[in-house]
Amino acid sequence: MAFAEMARRLQQAQAGEVLHLIGYLMPSRRGARILKLNIIEWIQEGDHGLLQENRP
């Protein structure tokens, strides 16, 4: 789950691209067994193999 600027930047990620997501899991609603990932920040792996940090 991502909002605002984070969602816009994640939308530009290509299929198959490696992203290291930082966030937390929580139930989608109270008492639910389904979890959602709330993304706080992410790191994108570049073509050169180095990690590139993407923060808002």
DOKEMAR-925110 format. One record per residue (C-alpha): residue in three letters; x, y, z. Coordinates in pm, whole numbers, plus 50000, padded with zeros to 5 digits. Layout:
residues N
ALAXYZ/...
This chain:
residues 56
MET500005000050000/ALA501515033349897/PHE500155068449881/ALA500945101549710/GLU504555106149598/MET505595070849700/ALA502835055849483/ARG503785077549184/ARG507435066849207/LEU506585030049251/GLN504305031848948/GLN507375039148734/ALA509065006348837/GLN509364981248555/ALA508034945448569/GLY510804922448693/GLU512764951048849/VAL514244943449192/LEU512904965749470/HIS513794962649837/LEU510714974450025/ILE510814987350381/GLY507564987950573/TYR505294967550792/LEU502484942250761/MET499064947650914/PRO495604932250871/SER493564947350589/ARG490804953050844/ARG490214944351210/GLY490214906651260/ALA491094899350895/ARG493464870950804/ILE494624889450491/LEU497644912150541/LYS498714943050349/LEU502214957650325/ASN502454994350416/ILE505545007850240/ILE507575034050426/GLU510505035950182/TRP512145015049912/ILE515505008449757/GLN515855001749386/GLU518624979449253/GLY520274996348955/ASP521604979748640/HIS525114982748784/GLY524204961149085/LEU524464989749332/LEU521524999049549/GLN520005033249496/GLU517975046949786/ASN514645063849709/ARG513195084549991/PRO510415110049976/
